[in-house]
């Protein structure tokens, strides 16, 4: 295999697999938020704050995967 092709394959796998986990996680966070609000509408404000915090932390994992993918393309 050509080294350039291997580098591009590694970068695409890094972002593809690295973004699938946070994508699933964000879906589960949204589902849990909607379920919680449906059961207890009075706690919506507190749950929304926690949801935004968890979504940001989950999204950070996808950003790390993107940085690794860019490093694989341009540095390695």
Protein Blocks (a to p, Z undefined) as FASTA:
>chain_A
ZZklmmmmmmmmmmmmmmmmmmmmmmmmmmmmmmmmmmmmmlmmmmmmmmmmmmmmmmmm
mmmmmmmmmmmmmmZZ
